[in-house]
Amino acid sequence: MLLLDGIHDLPLFIAAGLLLNITPGADIALIAARSGAQGFRAGAAAALGVGAGCMLHAAAAALGLSALLAGSATAFDVIRWIGAAYLVWLGISMLRTKSTSGGDSAAVASVPPARFGRVFLQGFLTNALNPKVALFFLAFVPQFIAAGTPHKAQAFLVLGLIFNINGTLVNLGFAWGIAVLRARLAGGSGRCRWTLWLTRGVGALFVALGLRLGLAESPVR
C-alpha cells in the first residue's frame, strides 16, 4: 500500500505500541480520575484529549520540530517547566477535592463536574506539554521506518496515527472499565467514597510527576 511505503515490521510496531499504551502514567491516571468522578463520557473526553496531544507530537516529529526540541536544551527546558507547572497545578486542584457525608456517614467525593471540553483540554495538555513524549517518538518510531525511504515524514505520520488510534481505543476501554466499576460500587447512585481517594491519589501522583519532570536534567545538555 502506498501509505505504508517505507514502513517495516508493522505488526511488531503495533504490538510494542499496545504494550506501551497500557503502561501506567499521567494520561492513564487522568482518565481514571475523570471516569471515577463523572463516568464514562468524562473519561472518554480525557482519552480523546490525550489522543489529540499524542497526535500533535507525531506531527511535530514528522515536521522535524521534535528534533529541534531534542537538540536545544533551552527549548526542552521551557516546555519541561511549563508541563511540570501544569501537572503540579492540576494535582493540587485534585488534592483539594472535598468530601461530604452521606446517609451512612461515609465520605464521598464531592468533585465539581467539569465540562467535557475542559476535560478534553486537560487530557490534551497533560500529553502535549510533556517533552519526553516528543523524545519518545523520535526514539521509537524511526526504528520502523526504512532508512532509504523518500517518504519519512509520511511514514512518521502514518505510524503516529496507528499508534494513536490503538492508544485511544485502549484508553477508551480503560475509561469504560473504571466507569462500570464506579457504577457498581456506588450502587447506581454515581457517588462512592472511593472516588474521593482516587481523585486525591491521582492528584498526589500528578504533583510527584510534575516535580520529577521539573527537576529532571535536560537530555541534550
Short mmCIF file of the C-alpha atoms (twelve columns), coordinates in Angstrom:
data_MODEL
# 
_entry.id   MODEL 
# 
loop_
_atom_site.group_PDB 
_atom_site.id 
_atom_site.type_symbol 
_atom_site.label_atom_id 
_atom_site.label_alt_id 
_atom_site.label_comp_id 
_atom_site.label_asym_id 
_atom_site.label_seq_id 
_atom_site.Cartn_x 
_atom_site.Cartn_y 
_atom_site.Cartn_z 
_atom_site.pdbx_PDB_model_num 
ATOM 1   C CA . MET A 1   0.000   0.000  0.000  1 
ATOM 2   C CA . LEU A 2   1.181   3.499  -0.844 1 
ATOM 3   C CA . LEU A 3   0.549   4.804  2.677  1 
ATOM 4   C CA . LEU A 4   2.802   2.096  4.130  1 
ATOM 5   C CA . ASP A 5   5.768   2.900  1.883  1 
ATOM 6   C CA . GLY A 6   8.961   2.904  3.906  1 
ATOM 7   C CA . ILE A 7   7.379   1.181  6.928  1 
ATOM 8   C CA . HIS A 8   8.618   -2.243 8.027  1 
ATOM 9   C CA . ASP A 9   7.734   -4.686 10.830 1 
ATOM 10  C CA . LEU A 10  4.282   -3.135 11.273 1 
ATOM 11  C CA . PRO A 11  2.871   -5.999 13.429 1 
ATOM 12  C CA . LEU A 12  5.831   -5.613 15.810 1 
ATOM 13  C CA . PHE A 13  5.234   -1.848 15.939 1 
ATOM 14  C CA . ILE A 14  1.570   -2.377 16.802 1 
ATOM 15  C CA . ALA A 15  2.369   -4.941 19.496 1 
ATOM 16  C CA . ALA A 16  5.075   -2.770 21.070 1 
ATOM 17  C CA . GLY A 17  2.811   0.270  20.920 1 
ATOM 18  C CA . LEU A 18  -0.018  -1.543 22.695 1 
ATOM 19  C CA . LEU A 19  2.342   -2.611 25.469 1 
ATOM 20  C CA . LEU A 20  3.469   0.987  25.859 1 
ATOM 21  C CA . ASN A 21  -0.132  2.227  25.853 1 
ATOM 22  C CA . ILE A 22  -1.101  0.078  28.841 1 
ATOM 23  C CA . THR A 23  1.875   1.281  30.879 1 
ATOM 24  C CA . PRO A 24  0.576   3.430  33.787 1 
ATOM 25  C CA . GLY A 25  1.363   7.131  33.597 1 
ATOM 26  C CA . ALA A 26  -0.132  10.594 33.891 1 
ATOM 27  C CA . ASP A 27  -2.507  10.029 30.957 1 
ATOM 28  C CA . ILE A 28  -3.988  6.849  32.439 1 
ATOM 29  C CA . ALA A 29  -4.209  8.498  35.859 1 
ATOM 30  C CA . LEU A 30  -6.203  11.442 34.487 1 
ATOM 31  C CA . ILE A 31  -8.588  9.152  32.611 1 
ATOM 32  C CA . ALA A 32  -9.118  7.065  35.758 1 
ATOM 33  C CA . ALA A 33  -9.804  10.147 37.873 1 
ATOM 34  C CA . ARG A 34  -12.307 11.615 35.416 1 
ATOM 35  C CA . SER A 35  -14.094 8.311  34.804 1 
ATOM 36  C CA . GLY A 36  -14.253 7.664  38.534 1 
ATOM 37  C CA . ALA A 37  -15.615 11.126 39.281 1 
ATOM 38  C CA . GLN A 38  -18.010 11.713 36.374 1 
ATOM 39  C CA . GLY A 39  -18.439 8.482  34.452 1 
ATOM 40  C CA . PHE A 40  -17.534 7.188  31.011 1 
ATOM 41  C CA . ARG A 41  -18.263 10.334 28.987 1 
ATOM 42  C CA . ALA A 42  -15.807 12.387 31.032 1 
ATOM 43  C CA . GLY A 43  -13.211 9.609  30.865 1 
ATOM 44  C CA . ALA A 44  -13.721 9.390  27.108 1 
ATOM 45  C CA . ALA A 45  -13.249 13.156 26.787 1 
ATOM 46  C CA . ALA A 46  -9.944  12.868 28.667 1 
ATOM 47  C CA . ALA A 47  -8.897  9.918  26.470 1 
ATOM 48  C CA . LEU A 48  -9.660  11.834 23.280 1 
ATOM 49  C CA . GLY A 49  -7.727  14.814 24.612 1 
ATOM 50  C CA . VAL A 50  -4.731  12.601 25.312 1 
ATOM 51  C CA . GLY A 51  -5.024  11.241 21.781 1 
ATOM 52  C CA . ALA A 52  -5.044  14.762 20.333 1 
ATOM 53  C CA . GLY A 53  -1.894  15.611 22.297 1 
ATOM 54  C CA . CYS A 54  -0.221  12.434 21.129 1 
ATOM 55  C CA . MET A 55  -1.072  13.210 17.516 1 
ATOM 56  C CA . LEU A 56  0.445   16.658 17.952 1 
ATOM 57  C CA . HIS A 57  3.729   15.032 18.964 1 
ATOM 58  C CA . ALA A 58  3.578   12.674 15.980 1 
ATOM 59  C CA . ALA A 59  3.013   15.591 13.591 1 
ATOM 60  C CA . ALA A 60  5.815   17.571 15.230 1 
ATOM 61  C CA . ALA A 61  8.180   14.638 14.842 1 
ATOM 62  C CA . ALA A 62  7.234   14.300 11.179 1 
ATOM 63  C CA . LEU A 63  7.889   18.003 10.596 1 
ATOM 64  C CA . GLY A 64  11.213  17.951 12.433 1 
ATOM 65  C CA . LEU A 65  10.078  20.125 15.359 1 
ATOM 66  C CA . SER A 66  10.760  17.357 17.854 1 
ATOM 67  C CA . ALA A 67  14.313  17.108 16.569 1 
ATOM 68  C CA . LEU A 68  14.700  20.823 17.290 1 
ATOM 69  C CA . LEU A 69  13.367  20.256 20.803 1 
ATOM 70  C CA . ALA A 70  15.761  17.351 21.310 1 
ATOM 71  C CA . GLY A 71  18.709  19.434 20.138 1 
ATOM 72  C CA . SER A 72  18.012  22.572 22.154 1 
ATOM 73  C CA . ALA A 73  18.430  22.448 25.925 1 
ATOM 74  C CA . THR A 74  16.670  25.805 26.285 1 
ATOM 75  C CA . ALA A 75  13.620  24.775 24.271 1 
ATOM 76  C CA . PHE A 76  13.421  21.469 26.115 1 
ATOM 77  C CA . ASP A 77  13.661  23.189 29.499 1 
ATOM 78  C CA . VAL A 78  10.955  25.748 28.683 1 
ATOM 79  C CA . ILE A 79  8.476   23.060 27.641 1 
ATOM 80  C CA . ARG A 80  9.518   20.881 30.587 1 
ATOM 81  C CA . TRP A 81  8.918   23.651 33.126 1 
ATOM 82  C CA . ILE A 82  5.561   24.575 31.627 1 
ATOM 83  C CA . GLY A 83  4.494   20.930 31.652 1 
ATOM 84  C CA . ALA A 84  5.743   20.433 35.207 1 
ATOM 85  C CA . ALA A 85  3.902   23.527 36.433 1 
ATOM 86  C CA . TYR A 86  0.696   22.351 34.776 1 
ATOM 87  C CA . LEU A 87  0.912   18.878 36.338 1 
ATOM 88  C CA . VAL A 88  1.557   20.342 39.798 1 
ATOM 89  C CA . TRP A 89  -1.340  22.805 39.416 1 
ATOM 90  C CA . LEU A 90  -3.689  20.036 38.245 1 
ATOM 91  C CA . GLY A 91  -2.526  17.763 41.056 1 
ATOM 92  C CA . ILE A 92  -3.084  20.397 43.746 1 
ATOM 93  C CA . SER A 93  -6.582  21.081 42.420 1 
ATOM 94  C CA . MET A 94  -7.354  17.349 42.756 1 
ATOM 95  C CA . LEU A 95  -5.826  17.162 46.225 1 
ATOM 96  C CA . ARG A 96  -8.191  19.947 47.292 1 
ATOM 97  C CA . THR A 97  -11.188 17.752 46.463 1 
ATOM 98  C CA . LYS A 98  -13.612 17.977 49.363 1 
ATOM 99  C CA . SER A 99  -15.676 15.250 50.956 1 
ATOM 100 C CA . THR A 100 -19.257 15.206 52.104 1 
ATOM 101 C CA . SER A 101 -21.084 12.804 54.360 1 
ATOM 102 C CA . GLY A 102 -23.800 10.582 53.025 1 
ATOM 103 C CA . GLY A 103 -26.596 8.958  54.949 1 
ATOM 104 C CA . ASP A 104 -24.272 6.205  56.113 1 
ATOM 105 C CA . SER A 105 -21.694 8.772  57.263 1 
ATOM 106 C CA . ALA A 106 -19.324 7.543  54.575 1 
ATOM 107 C CA . ALA A 107 -17.093 10.135 52.976 1 
ATOM 108 C CA . VAL A 108 -17.719 10.516 49.274 1 
ATOM 109 C CA . ALA A 109 -16.002 12.631 46.706 1 
ATOM 110 C CA . SER A 110 -17.582 15.996 46.048 1 
ATOM 111 C CA . VAL A 111 -15.997 16.657 42.679 1 
ATOM 112 C CA . PRO A 112 -17.448 19.642 40.814 1 
ATOM 113 C CA . PRO A 113 -18.470 18.306 37.395 1 
ATOM 114 C CA . ALA A 114 -16.168 19.665 34.708 1 
ATOM 115 C CA . ARG A 115 -17.437 20.330 31.241 1 
ATOM 116 C CA . PHE A 116 -16.288 17.763 28.735 1 
ATOM 117 C CA . GLY A 117 -14.473 20.429 26.728 1 
ATOM 118 C CA . ARG A 118 -12.400 21.278 29.789 1 
ATOM 119 C CA . VAL A 119 -11.705 17.598 30.473 1 
ATOM 120 C CA . PHE A 120 -10.605 17.188 26.843 1 
ATOM 121 C CA . LEU A 121 -8.255  20.153 27.249 1 
ATOM 122 C CA . GLN A 122 -6.805  18.652 30.438 1 
ATOM 123 C CA . GLY A 123 -6.055  15.418 28.590 1 
ATOM 124 C CA . PHE A 124 -4.540  17.319 25.680 1 
ATOM 125 C CA . LEU A 125 -2.275  19.483 27.854 1 
ATOM 126 C CA . THR A 126 -1.198  16.577 30.051 1 
ATOM 127 C CA . ASN A 127 0.200   14.857 26.968 1 
ATOM 128 C CA . ALA A 128 1.187   17.799 24.771 1 
ATOM 129 C CA . LEU A 129 3.235   19.564 27.473 1 
ATOM 130 C CA . ASN A 130 5.358   16.509 28.195 1 
ATOM 131 C CA . PRO A 131 8.581   16.889 26.147 1 
ATOM 132 C CA . LYS A 132 9.537   13.304 26.918 1 
ATOM 133 C CA . VAL A 133 6.665   12.152 24.687 1 
ATOM 134 C CA . ALA A 134 8.269   14.075 21.817 1 
ATOM 135 C CA . LEU A 135 11.606  12.395 22.512 1 
ATOM 136 C CA . PHE A 136 9.855   9.033  22.681 1 
ATOM 137 C CA . PHE A 137 8.503   9.481  19.163 1 
ATOM 138 C CA . LEU A 138 11.951  10.405 17.899 1 
ATOM 139 C CA . ALA A 139 13.484  7.327  19.522 1 
ATOM 140 C CA . PHE A 140 10.752  4.734  18.912 1 
ATOM 141 C CA . VAL A 141 9.086   5.433  15.568 1 
ATOM 142 C CA . PRO A 142 12.232  5.676  13.355 1 
ATOM 143 C CA . GLN A 143 13.090  2.065  14.205 1 
ATOM 144 C CA . PHE A 144 10.195  1.031  11.947 1 
ATOM 145 C CA . ILE A 145 10.986  3.362  9.036  1 
ATOM 146 C CA . ALA A 146 13.365  2.283  6.284  1 
ATOM 147 C CA . ALA A 147 16.472  4.474  6.234  1 
ATOM 148 C CA . GLY A 148 16.406  4.884  2.464  1 
ATOM 149 C CA . THR A 149 12.743  5.756  2.022  1 
ATOM 150 C CA . PRO A 150 11.984  9.178  0.488  1 
ATOM 151 C CA . HIS A 151 8.705   9.275  2.443  1 
ATOM 152 C CA . LYS A 152 9.983   9.588  6.013  1 
ATOM 153 C CA . ALA A 153 7.518   12.338 7.010  1 
ATOM 154 C CA . GLN A 154 4.597   10.354 5.623  1 
ATOM 155 C CA . ALA A 155 5.784   7.210  7.402  1 
ATOM 156 C CA . PHE A 156 6.078   9.161  10.673 1 
ATOM 157 C CA . LEU A 157 2.514   10.428 10.334 1 
ATOM 158 C CA . VAL A 158 1.094   7.011  9.417  1 
ATOM 159 C CA . LEU A 159 2.852   5.250  12.294 1 
ATOM 160 C CA . GLY A 160 1.865   8.066  14.648 1 
ATOM 161 C CA . LEU A 161 -1.758  7.728  13.556 1 
ATOM 162 C CA . ILE A 162 -1.695  3.946  14.036 1 
ATOM 163 C CA . PHE A 163 -0.096  4.323  17.469 1 
ATOM 164 C CA . ASN A 164 -2.627  6.998  18.406 1 
ATOM 165 C CA . ILE A 165 -5.694  5.063  17.246 1 
ATOM 166 C CA . ASN A 166 -4.615  1.973  19.182 1 
ATOM 167 C CA . GLY A 167 -3.771  4.053  22.244 1 
ATOM 168 C CA . THR A 168 -7.109  5.875  22.137 1 
ATOM 169 C CA . LEU A 169 -9.007  2.591  21.897 1 
ATOM 170 C CA . VAL A 170 -7.079  1.261  24.909 1 
ATOM 171 C CA . ASN A 171 -7.780  4.436  26.865 1 
ATOM 172 C CA . LEU A 172 -11.479 4.384  25.966 1 
ATOM 173 C CA . GLY A 173 -11.660 0.778  27.147 1 
ATOM 174 C CA . PHE A 174 -9.955  1.752  30.379 1 
ATOM 175 C CA . ALA A 175 -12.360 4.670  30.872 1 
ATOM 176 C CA . TRP A 176 -15.316 2.343  30.322 1 
ATOM 177 C CA . GLY A 177 -13.955 -0.198 32.828 1 
ATOM 178 C CA . ILE A 178 -13.470 2.453  35.522 1 
ATOM 179 C CA . ALA A 179 -16.942 3.866  34.839 1 
ATOM 180 C CA . VAL A 180 -18.526 0.411  35.175 1 
ATOM 181 C CA . LEU A 181 -16.652 -0.192 38.431 1 
ATOM 182 C CA . ARG A 182 -17.767 3.223  39.670 1 
ATOM 183 C CA . ALA A 183 -21.426 2.490  38.934 1 
ATOM 184 C CA . ARG A 184 -21.305 -0.936 40.600 1 
ATOM 185 C CA . LEU A 185 -19.553 0.231  43.747 1 
ATOM 186 C CA . ALA A 186 -21.888 3.202  44.008 1 
ATOM 187 C CA . GLY A 187 -24.947 1.031  43.614 1 
ATOM 188 C CA . GLY A 188 -26.039 3.047  40.588 1 
ATOM 189 C CA . SER A 189 -26.099 6.324  42.538 1 
ATOM 190 C CA . GLY A 190 -22.976 7.665  40.847 1 
ATOM 191 C CA . ARG A 191 -21.369 8.532  44.178 1 
ATOM 192 C CA . CYS A 192 -18.928 6.408  46.114 1 
ATOM 193 C CA . ARG A 193 -16.347 7.171  48.747 1 
ATOM 194 C CA . TRP A 194 -13.541 5.504  46.778 1 
ATOM 195 C CA . THR A 195 -13.763 8.257  44.159 1 
ATOM 196 C CA . LEU A 196 -12.535 10.737 46.768 1 
ATOM 197 C CA . TRP A 197 -9.372  8.721  47.395 1 
ATOM 198 C CA . LEU A 198 -8.924  8.006  43.707 1 
ATOM 199 C CA . THR A 199 -9.071  11.711 42.883 1 
ATOM 200 C CA . ARG A 200 -6.726  12.666 45.709 1 
ATOM 201 C CA . GLY A 201 -4.376  9.805  44.883 1 
ATOM 202 C CA . VAL A 202 -4.173  10.931 41.268 1 
ATOM 203 C CA . GLY A 203 -3.616  14.483 42.494 1 
ATOM 204 C CA . ALA A 204 -0.667  13.370 44.614 1 
ATOM 205 C CA . LEU A 205 0.687   11.409 41.647 1 
ATOM 206 C CA . PHE A 206 0.438   14.456 39.391 1 
ATOM 207 C CA . VAL A 207 2.290   16.617 41.896 1 
ATOM 208 C CA . ALA A 208 5.032   13.980 42.140 1 
ATOM 209 C CA . LEU A 209 5.235   13.621 38.352 1 
ATOM 210 C CA . GLY A 210 5.341   17.392 37.928 1 
ATOM 211 C CA . LEU A 211 8.167   17.758 40.439 1 
ATOM 212 C CA . ARG A 212 10.036  14.878 38.833 1 
ATOM 213 C CA . LEU A 213 9.646   16.407 35.382 1 
ATOM 214 C CA . GLY A 214 10.680  19.845 36.586 1 
ATOM 215 C CA . LEU A 215 13.768  18.589 38.403 1 
ATOM 216 C CA . ALA A 216 14.901  16.224 35.637 1 
ATOM 217 C CA . GLU A 217 18.029  17.178 33.717 1 
ATOM 218 C CA . SER A 218 17.724  18.003 30.046 1 
ATOM 219 C CA . PRO A 219 18.963  15.056 27.940 1 
ATOM 220 C CA . VAL A 220 20.590  17.458 25.465 1 
ATOM 221 C CA . ARG A 221 22.980  19.218 27.807 1 
# 
